[in-house]
Amino acid sequence: MRRRAFITLLGGATTTWPIVARAQQPTMPVVAFLRVGSPDANTGLVTAFRKGLSEMGYVEGQNVLVEYHWVEGQYERLKVVFDDLKQRRVAVIAIPGSTPISLAAKAAITTIPIVFGVGENPVTLGLVTSLSHPGGNATGFNFFSIETDAKRLELMHALLPKATRVAALINPANVRYTEATSKSLREAARTLGLEIVFFNASTTAEIDSAFAAIARERADALFIASEAFFASRGVQLATLAARDRMPASFTGRELAKAGLLMSYGTSITDMARQVGIYTGSILKGAKPADLPVIQATKFEFIINLQTARSLGIEVPPMLLARADEVIE
């Protein structure tokens, strides 16, 4: 009997991890998809990943099996998953949009191809030897999240010229990224003449607590760090920002669509599609060592005009003309 595909849930309300029953190897190749958050919070990315696969001729359930592993803060349990994936020798491990998971996978696995999407330089991270010739079992997409922090803060300042005290929400569980983001924001705030105050959150409950603290500190605006955990909590963040009438920004258009005032950065859905394309390429026989790391070239500035109106913010015509998309 053909073994059925499984879904492993990490974190959230799940307290135990179901591990796949060892059985007959499926005739179709198996791709392990790892992402922070939950299925409901990642429907857009999953759709984009499947689109990338389909562009290479692979359709989930027809000629490839995809196992979805959802991680929400419990990075220490990744070893259990990686040991299982190594034992079963899955075809490819796809990790769209998480530096901690990508680094953990690279450290634990040397024989299975890994396709990542990270916001930092993958050479600096140690994921690849060089961008043009990765040289190992990993390759993927670099979407420059830290490099866009200063620009996003500058756009927020142009949109909110009277704001002088900006709250920054960061995830201390992602140590490398948080340190780089904090440094970048301090330098940008100093240049712009802004005061920036940092608040930590690595769980849903801590996000609630952080918003309460931000309100007490009387911040004029909120800069949400470009981190996968926050991307997975888009509805919660947009709801709290609306409740507190807090002008807020993130890196991806998905949260601007959910109700945040603005976003600036590369397209996260396009990143997931590119991860899907490279996953399909490897299934066709390409080697990660020979697939150059793709670097983002398009950056999107999104303004939610409906949110601006509800907050009594008059968006300068110059910024409206500059925006790649205006949500009415």
N, C-alpha and C positions, 0 to 999 in steps of 0.2 A: 504494500500500500504506500502510495506517495506520502511523504511526510509533509504536513501542512506548514505553511509559513507561520512565524510567530511574531508577536510584538512584545518587546521588553519595556516595561515602564520603570523609570528611575525617578525617585523623589516624589514630590507632591504628596497625595494622600496614600500612596502605595508604600507599605512598610517592608515588603519582601519582594525579591526579584525572581520571577519565574525564569528558569534556565531551560533552554530547549532540550527536549528529550532526544538523546542520540538515536538515530535510526538510519534508514536508508538514505544515501546522498541523493538529493533531487537531481533530475536531469537538467534543469535550468540553472544557470549561474546565480549565486546569491550575493546581493549587495547589502552591506550593513550601513544604515543611515543613522548618524548620531547627531543630535541637536539639543540644545538647551530648551527647556520649556515643556509644553504639552502639545498633543495633536491639534487641539482647537486653536491654539495660539500660533500655529505654524502652517495653516492650510495654504497660504499664499506661497510659502517657500517650497512646500512639498509639490504643489502644482507646477512651479517653475522647474524644480528638479526633474520631475517626470517629463516635462516638455523637452528639457535638454537630452534626456535619455531617448525620447522618441525621435529627436532630430538625428540620432545616430542609429535609428532602426530598432530600438528596444522599447517594448511595451510591457509594463508591469503586469505580471500574471499570465502573459502569453509566452515570452521568451526570456524573462528575467524575474527573479523573486527579490523583493526589497523587504528587509527587516528594519523596523523603526524602533530606535532606542532613544527614549526621552530623558534627558538629564536636567534636574533642577536643583543645583547646589550640592549634590552628593557625589562630588568628583572622586572621593576616596573609593567608591565602589566600582569605578571603571575597570579596575584590574580584573574583577570577576568576569565582566563582559569581554575584555580583551583576551583573557585566557580561553574563554569559550570560542571566540571567533578564530583564534589561532588553531585550536584543536580541530575545528570543523573546516578550516582552510577556505573561508569565504573568498569570493573572487575579488571584491573591492570594498574598501571602507571609505564612505563618503561623509565628510564633516563640513557642511556649509555654515560658516559663521561662528566658530568658537576656537579661540586660541588655546585655552586650557585643555580642551578635549584633543585638539590636534597635537599639542606637545606631548600629552600623555600617550596618545596612540603611537607617535613616532618613537617615543622612548621604549614602549612595550613591544612593538611589532616591527620586524625587519624584513619579513618574507611576503607580506600581503601588501598590494598597492594601496596607497592612501591618497585621496583627493580632498584637499582642504580649501576652505575659504577663510582667510584671516585678514584682520584690519591693520596688522603690523608687517614690517618687512620680514618675509620668511627666511631670508638669509641671516639677518640679525637674530632671529628666533632660533636658528639652527635646524629648521625644517628642511632646507635645501642647501646645496653647496653654492649654487649661483642661480640667478633668475632664468638665464638662457639654457643652462644645462643643470637641472636639479641634481642629477648624479646619484640618487638613491631610490627608495621605494615611495617617495612622496612628491606630489606636485599639486598645483591648484591655482587659486585666485587671490590676489591682494587688492583689497578695496579701500585702503588708505583711511581708516577711521581716525587715527590720531592726527594725521597730517591735516585733516579738515577741521579740527577742533577750533583753532584760532580763527579760521574763516567763518565758522558758524557763530562764534561769539561776536565777531565783528558785524555780521548780518543782524543778530539780535539787537546789538547796540544801535544800529541804524533804524531798526523797526521800533525800538523802545528808547528813544534818546533821553528820556527823563529818568530811566532806570539807572541807579547807581550801585545797588547792592544785589548781586546775583548769587543765587544758591546753585550749587553743583551737586547732583546726585550721582554717587559713584558706588561701585561694588567692591568691597574690600576682599572678597573671596577670589577675585581675579587680580592677583597682586601685581604682576608685571604691567598689565594694561592700566590699572589704577594709578600706579606710580608715574607712568608716562603721561597719562591724561592730566593728572594733577599738575605736573610740571608745565605742560603745554598751556593749560588754562591760567596758571599764575602769571606766566610770561605775557600772555595775550591780554589779561585783565590789567596788568601794569601799564602796558602800552596804551590801552583804551581809557585808562583812568577809572577803572571799575574796582569795586571791592567784591571779592569772591569768597564765599563761605561754603565749606564742603560738608556733605551729609552722607552717611553710609547706609547701605541697604543691600542685603544679599538674600532676603526671604520676602514673601508677600507681606508678612506681618511687619517686617522692618520698613517696608515702603510706607505703610500706613503711619508708623511712628515717625519716619523721616518727614512726611508731609506735615504732621502736627508740629514738629520742631521748626520746620521752615516757616510755618505761619507765625510761630512765636518769635522768630528772629526777624520778622517783617521784611522778608526778601521781596524785591520788586519783580524778579523774574527767575525762572528755573531752567538750568542747563542740565539735561539728562545725558549722562555719558553714553557713548555708543558702545553698548555692551549687550551681549546676546541675552542675558537674563532680563534686562529691561525691555528688550524687543519682544520677549515672550510675555511681558506683563502690560502690553499696550492698552488694553481696555481698562485695567485698574489705574494706570497712570493718567489716562485721559479723563477718567471719571473723577479722580481726586483733583486734578488740575481745574476741571470745570467747577467742582464743588467749592474750591478755595479761590476761584477767579484768578488763577495764577497763569500768566503768560509763560508758556513752556516750549522748549524745542528738543528735537531728537535728530538722529542722523538719517532715518529712513522715512519715506513718504507714507508708509503704513500708519505710523502714529499721528502724522498730520491729518490723514484721512479720518482717524479715530477721534480727532478733536483737539490735538495740540495746536498751538498757534502757528508753528513753522517747523520745517525740517531742512537740513542741508547735508548732502553727502552723496555717495554713490548708491546705485540701485542694488538693494540687498536681494531682490527677486532675480535680477539679472545675474548676480553672483551665484545664486542657487542653480540657475539654468546652466551657467558655465561649468559648475561642478558636475551637473548631470551630463553635459557634453563630454567632459574629460573621462567621466566614469564609463560612458558608452565607448569612447575611444579605446580605453584599456580593455574592456570586454572584447573588443574586436582584435586585440593583440598588441596595441601600442604599449610601450614601457614608460612608466612615470619618469625615469631618468632622462628620457628623450623629449618629454613634453614641457616646453618652457612655461614658467609661471606667467599667467595672464595678469596684467596690471590694469586697473580701472582707468578709463579715460574720460568718462562722462560723469559729471557731478550735477545733481538736481537740487534746485532751490524751490521749495514748496511753501506757499502761504495759505493758511485756512482763513479766508476772508470772513466766513460766517463766525468763526471764533473771535476774530478781531473785532467785529461789530458787537458781539455779545459782551466783550470786555471794554468797549468804548474806545478802542484803539483805531486811530485814523492812519491807514497805511499810505505812506508817501507814493505818489504816482510813479516815481522813479523805481521804487522797489517792486511795484506791481508789474512794471514793464520788464524788469530784470528777472522776475520769477519764471521758472520753467512751467509751473502749473499754479493756478489760483483756484482753490476749492471754494465754491460759492455756497 
